[in-house]
Amino acid sequence: MITLHGFAASNYYNLVKHVLLHKELPFKENLLYAGSEELLVMSPAGKVPVITTAEGLELSESSVICDFIEETYPAIPLYPENAGERAVVRQMMKIAELYFELPSRRLIPYAFSGTAVPDAIKAEVRQVLTRGITALSRLCQFLPWVAGEQLTMADIYLYYVNTIVSAFGSSQLEWDVLAEVPGMKEWNNAMSQSAIAQEVEADRQANIPEFIQKVTAQIKAENAR
């Protein structure tokens, strides 16, 4: 059985969890936070999520984990059969990560510390997000899924990227980023209504108080140095 290590407040942890649930794979969860010694033993960069396979193999990085799960458990596929179509799905995932999730993540420390985001950083984040908006507007079909008629890994990936964009990018910039991509808000809402997404969200909400407590303590400790 697969063991999923990490914490439910993490969007990438939830992405992998959603994939496991979608594929109806048995797994267990092990609560670990970034920086813990146990996590560092399993994850070279000390990041979550990490999975331990039934054979004892430990893997980190969500995209690597998702590809491993897809290749090892091909039933209920999350990629198209055609190689070109698979590449397009991965292209969407990479663009969402680089131009939506990562720039929005730069704003997290300011949100948790309650400090104002410097104008220079706001401008940089807006510039990168604008590239993401342009690219995803060209690529996403929402017919009804991101890549067309079939739900793919891109749907799950982008949905959990958007949790960071909405929570930090949009809120800190006072900008409804998702509304800039035609069809995205409607698709995002449809994704949120699935039984799996609601199960994952319930677990996320339950973990948030403890996660915020740990992050706040870490920020105070860093500021005290």
Secondary structure by P-SEA (a helix, b strand, c coil): cbbbbcccccaaaaaaaaaaaaacccbbbbbbccccaaaaacccccccbbbbcccccccccaaaaaaaaaaaccccccccccaaaaaaaaaaaaaaaaccccccccaaaaaaacccccaaaaaaaaaaaaaaaaaaaaccccccccccccccaaaaaaaaaaaaaaacccccccccccccccaaaaaaaaaaacaaaaaaaaaaaaaaaaaaaaaaaaaaaaaac
